[in-house]
Amino acid sequence: MKNLLIGAALLASSSVAFADAPGGPNCGWGNMLFEGQSGIGPHFLATTTNGTSGNATFGMTSGTNGCSVDGKLTYGGKKMVSALFDEFSADVAAGDGQALNAVAVAYGVPKQDRAAFASLAHRNFSVLFPSENVTADDVASKLEALMKSDARFAQYVI
């Protein structure tokens, strides 16, 4: 059951992550057709339109359709901390767990460094969770600061 919940949180957080889209935020006919709309429906339809017609790929290679490959792709690892907040705090306290691993994956930490990531978080539990009123955004910001100060993990935080 825990795997199902973590999987659902991964899916939900990935659908709302604030990342630069491949080709840029205005890339493809789908974005043109659904310009100005928000919500899962228009985003899904824009992505489907871009994917099924291949126009975003064409636009990225030709520099047309509002596409550009100049921007840096990003992923909001902070959203993963928010989605798994309770499980993440328990895993950090224990020094291991699926939510802690999921956050490491969201930040792009490779498999061989995940135990060290878990150790970093565990050693700094009181920094990450100074009180029971701490927010997920506070924890994510502190985690990123810890990662930036560690040579092994600084490369995974923008």
Secondary structure, 3 states (H helix, E strand, C coil): CHHHHHHHHHHHHHHHCCCCCCCCCCCCHHHHHCCCCCCHHHHHHHHHHHHHHCHHHHHHHHCCCCCCCCCCCCCCHHHHHHHCHHHHHHHHHHCCCHHHHHHHHHCCCCHHHHHHHHHHHHHCHHHHCCCCCCCHHHHHHHHHHHHHCCCCCHHHCC
